[in-house]
Amino acid sequence: MKFSILLPTRNRVRYLEFAIQTVLRQDYRDWEIIVSDNDSEEDVAGLCRSVGDERVKYFRTREFVPVTDNWNNALSRSTGDYVIMLGDDDALMRGHLSTMARLIAQFEAPDLIYTGAYIYAYPGVLPEHPDGYLRRNSNPLFPSEEPFWLPPVQGRALVDEAMQLRMPVTFNMQHSVISRRFIDSLAARGPFFQSPYPDFYATNVALLMAKRLLVFQRPMVTIGITPRSYGFFHFNKDEKSGMEFLKNAPDAASAARLAHIILPGNRNNTSWLLAMVALEANFGRETGVRVDYRRYRLLQLVHAYKNYYLDRRLSASEFGEVTRLMRLTERVLYGVPMRTLFSLLRLVPARVKEGIFTRLRFAIGQYAGLGEIEQQRSFRTVLDVFEAVDPAAGVDAERAA
């Protein structure tokens, strides 16, 4: 059983080295790493050579391409029976590959295994957590760490929520260990990764189409947030820089086709929408899944009114562009109530206001659950997390010993 670990990268040699080390230190040996260098200025090739392991394979794009193209480039170069997409600032946890090999044998080659994960913020990355943090991606829908088959009807229900821009489970690709057989079965629908958010697309395709999807909620991977990552831009509310970082603006054809739907504002919502539009285009006739455009527009309007009347991050001209595109029914149902609500919330103390919005984010279903911060000591890098944390115990391994 051979695993392909895909490592798309661009100008993050320091973090890429840690990610590679977490694969080299696995207790399972039949693997390859596919480093797909997206036109870096840094010496990614030199790092790969210095590893001195022929299983680490280096490829480079001819120019800076969108993140989705680079992911597909990495996938096309791989040869393993199962594929794992790992960000260049992420880590496989100890025993990841041997555990996956055991589950694949025990459950007779699932189409996909959906694992749990940690989220690791480097020190100094998030203002509210200057020492960094380690926390677990947890979800009440998947409460058990014992492996279980996801019923197809539940997978379909999760996709229906995603089509409404709700996030019942996290869509990050690092959670998935994907069968090559399953990937190949979808070839007639185009590349495995599509849209500006390739993981939102691919994870939901798997939830919709995989006949044998195994859930194993032990945290077998750590998703890193570094000073040079999309996660950093997302949590620091700098979406424009995040989109430039990924080079994942909507293609001109999609933007033109949806010009009557798309509203300016939250780029995350628009990229998510385009992922779901691609899913409907490829699988809607067969399965009946449909994008909820009305809810997308509501979320964009909430974002605009909040950022204009409450947070004051939106200029008058930017807000005017949003209101110009509002439909009459949207003006009647949402305009005055949201203006009143967000204007009044300016009078609420900051701590109370933050609590309100935390509850609101979960109430509208755009974010899956996060566990409590369970850091036992300070971690300088994601490699420290790999060395210190036992995914089976969920605590610092040194303390457990």
Buried (B, 14 or more C-beta within 10 A) or exposed (E): BBBBBBBBBBBBBBBBBBBBBBBEEBEBEEBBBBBBBBBBEBEBBEBBEEBEEEBBBBBEBEEEBBBBBBBBBBBEBBEBBBBBBBBBBBBBBBBBBEBBBBBBEEBEBBBBBBBBBBBBBBBEBBEEBEEBBBBBBBBEBBEEBEBBEBEBEBBBBBBBBBBBBBBBBBBBBBBBBBBBEBBEBBEEBEBBBBBBBBBBBBBBBBBBBBEBBBBBBBBBBBBBBBEBBBBBBBBBEEBEEBBEBBBBBBBEEBEEEBEEBBBBBBBBBBBBBBBBBBBBBBBBEEBEBEBBBEBBBBBBBBBBBBBBBBEEEBEEEBBEBBBEBBEEEBEEEBBEEBEEBBEEBEEEEEEEBEEEEEEEEBEBBBEBBBBEEBBBEEBEBBBBBBBBBBBBEBEBBEEEE
